Amino acid sequence: MKKTKIFLALSIGLFALPLFSSASFDYTPMEPIPGFATSGDFQSYISAVYKFGIWTVGIAAMLMIMIGGYMYMMSAGNNASMQKAKGVITDAIVGLILALTSYLILYEINPNLVNINLGSIGGGSGSVSTGNKTCNNNNCGQVASACQANSIGIEPAVLQSLFIAGEGCNKAASGTGPCGYSQVNATNRKAICGMTGTAAQTCAEIQGNLQEDVDCGAKVVQDQRRSSKCQGGIINTASCYATGPGANFACGNPNDTNYCNRVANYYSTCSK
C-alpha cells in the first residue's frame, strides 16, 4: 500500500507539473536535464523535467516488473515469496498506468498542456513563446523592423532570433534552394507561402520584397508549430526551422548545434 501511494504521488506530480509551468517568470537553471536540450528559460526547463519524469517512470516500472518476475521464478513454490513478487509487479504496473493516465487526461483536456507551450495555452496558433520581447541588438535593423511588422502574429523576437542570429542576416540564395533573409526553401515558398513560379522566380520575389520575405518565414514557423515537436521553447522552434518537424532535431546534431545556440543566445538577450 505504501508503494502504491508513492507511485500515486509521483503520478499526481507529473499531472500537475505542466499546470505549474504556466507561471510566467524568468528562471536560469543551474544544471541541464539529462538527455533534453533547453534554451535556458523556465518553460523549456519544466518541459524537460516533465518529459524526463515520464521516461523515468516507464523505465522504473519496467525494471520493477523484471525484478518481480525474477523474485517469482526464484520463489521455488514458497507462497509468501510468490505473493511478495506479485505485489512488486502489481505496484509497478499500477504506477505505470497512473503515469500514462495522467498524460492521457491532460492531452484530452488540452493537447498543449502536455506540450507545455505557454504561448499556445489559451492563445492563438501564431504565439510561440512566453510573451512579447524587445531585442536591443541593432544588427540587421531592416530585418528587425520587418519582423516587428509581420502580419502573421509570430513574436518578433523569435523571428529576429531565427533570421538574424540563426540565418546570419543573409538573403543570398543557396543554389536553387533556400534564399531571402528567412532562408525558406523552394518547397515551402510554394506550399506554405503560396508563391507561384520556379524556384528562381520565387527566390527573386522574396529577395525583392523584405516584408513578404519575413512574412513567409513567419508562416513557416506557424505551420511547423502544428507538430508537437516544434512547440515549446525557442530551442524547439530553432530545431524545426533548421530541419523541419519531420526530421531529427537539429539541436541534437553536432553539426547544427551552433545554429540553435546562436538563436537561443540572441533570444536570451531580448527582454520584456
N, C-alpha and C positions, 0 to 999 in steps of 0.2 A: 504493500500500500504506500509506503514511504517513497519508493522509487517511482511509482505511478504519479504521485504528487509532484515530484521533481520534474518529470517529463512534462506534466501539465503546466507547471510554472514556466518552463522553457518555451513551450508552445505558445502560451499566452504572451510571453515576452516578444516572440517573433511576430505575433499578431499585432501587437501594439507598436512595434518599432517603426513601421512606415508612417503611422499616425503621428508619432512623436517627432518624426523628421520634418513635419510640416512647420515646425518652429523656424522662424526666419531670423537667423543671426549668423555672424561670421565665426568661423572656427578653424584654427590651424592645427591639424593633427600632428602629434609628435612622432608616431610610428605608422607605417603603412599596414594595410590588411593583407596578409599573405595571399598571393595569387590574384589580387584585384587591384587594378590601377585606379587611382583617384586623382582629381585635379587640385586637391588641397582645400576644397570647400566643404562645408558641413554636409551638404546634400549628398555629394558623391561618396563621402566617407561613411555616412549612415547607410547608403545603398550597399556599399561593400561589406559593412558589418552584417547587414541583413542576409545578403547572399551567402556570405561565409557561414553564418549561423545555420542556414538551410542545409548547406553541404555538410556541415559538421554533424547535424542531427542525423542525416542519412547515413553517413559513414559510421557514426557511433552505433546506430541501430543495427547495421549490417554486422559490425564487429560483435555486438552483444548476442545476436542471433547465432553467429558461428560459435561463440563461447558456450551458449546454452546448448547447442547441438552436440558439442564435444562433451559437455558435462552429462548429457543424456546418454550418449553412447558409452561413457565410462562408468555409468551408474551400476552396471552389472546386475540389473534387476532390483536394486535397492529402492524401495518405494519412496523413501524420504529424499534420496538424491534425485530421483526422477521428477518429483514434484518441485524441487528447487530449480532444476534445469528448465522445467516447463514455465516456472514463474519468471525466470530471466528472459526467455524467449517471448513470453506474453507481454512483459513490460516494454521490451524493445519494439515490438510490433505496435503496441498502443501508442507509444511515444512518436513513432514514425507517422502513424495515421493522424495523430493530433497536429503534428507539424504540417503535413500536407493538407489537412483540412483547413487549417488557419490560412494557408496560402490560397486555397480554392475559394474560401469565403471572401477574402479580400478582393480576389480577382472578380468575383461575381458582383460585389458591391461597386467596384470601380477598378478597371484594369490598371489605371495609373497609380493606384495605391501600392501594388507590388512592383511597379516600375520606379517608384519613389521619384516621380517627376514633379517637383514643386510648382514648376511653371504651368503644368497642364492640369493639375487638380483644380477643377472649377474654373479653368481658364480656357482660352482659345487654342486651336491647334498650332498657331504660329508662335506661341510663347515657348521659349526654350531655356529659361533659366530662372533664378530666384527673384529677379527684379531688374528694373532698368538701371543700367550703369552708365557712367560717363567716363570715357577714356581720355586722359590728358596727353597721351602720346601724339605729337604733332606730325609724325611721319605720314606721308601719303595723304595729305589733307583733302585732296579732291575725292578720294575713295571714302574717307571718313564722313564727308558731307553727304555723299550718295547713300551711305549706309544709314545715316540718320533719317534720310528722306525715303527709305524703302517703303513701298506700298503693300508689302506682304504681311507686315506685323511682326517680323522677326526682330528680336532685340538688337539694336545697332552694335552694341559692344561685342556680341557674338560674331556678327558679320565682319566687323573690323578685325577681330582676332584671327578669323579664318583667312580673309583676303590680304591683310597687311602683314601679319606675322607668319601665318601658315604658307600662303602662296607667294609671299615676298613682294607684294605690290607690283606685279609684273604682268602686263597684258599681252605679252608676246605669245604667239601660237607655238604649241609643241607639235610640230608636224601638222597633221590634219585632225589632231585630237583636241585636247583642252586649250582654251585660249581666253583672252579677256582677263581682267583683274580677278574675276570669280573662278577662272580656270575650269569652267564647266565643259565637259566633253561633248562631242557632236551628238551622241545619242540622247543625252539629257536635254540638250538645247532644243531638240525636236519633241521628244516625248513629254518633257515636263514644262519647258518654257514655251512650247507651241510655235517655235520658229520653223520656217519652211525654207527649202533650198538645199544646196550641197553643204558639206562641212565647211568648205572655204567661204561660202556665202554667209552662212550663219555666224561664222567666226568674225568676218568683216563687219557684220551687223552689230555684234556686241562690242567690238573694238571701237566702233564709231559712235556708240551711244552708251555713255558711262552708267546712266541710271538704269537702262534696260539690262546692262551687264550685271549690275549689283542685284537688281530685282530677280534676275534669272537665278543667280546663286542663292538668293533667299528662298525662291520657290523650291530649289533642290533640297535645302535644309528642311523646309516644311514637309516636303514629300517623304524624305527619309525618316522623319520622325513618326511616320505611320508604323515603322518597325520598332518593337520594344528595345532592340539593341541600340537604337540611336537616341533613346530617351534618357534623361538624367542630367549629369553634369557636363561640363564643357569638353571633358576627355572623350565621352561617348560621341558627342557631336563632331568633334575633330576626327575621330576614328572613321565614322561613317562618311564624312565628307571626303576623306582621303581615299577610301577604298570602296565605299558603298555598303549598304546594310547586308548584302548577300555574301560579302567576302569576310575573311578573317580580319579582326580589328587591327588597324594599322599600328595602334599603340602597343600591341603585343608583338609586333615585328621589329626586330632591332634596326632594320633599315629605315623604318618610318618613325621611330621613337622621337627623333628630333623634331619632326613636324608637330606631333602632339604636344611636346614640351614647349615649343615656340608659341603655339596657340594658347596653351594653359597659362604660360608665364605672362603673355600680353594681357590676357583676360584678367589675371590676378591684379594687374596694375590699375584696372578700371574700378571706380568707386561709385557708390550710390549717391 
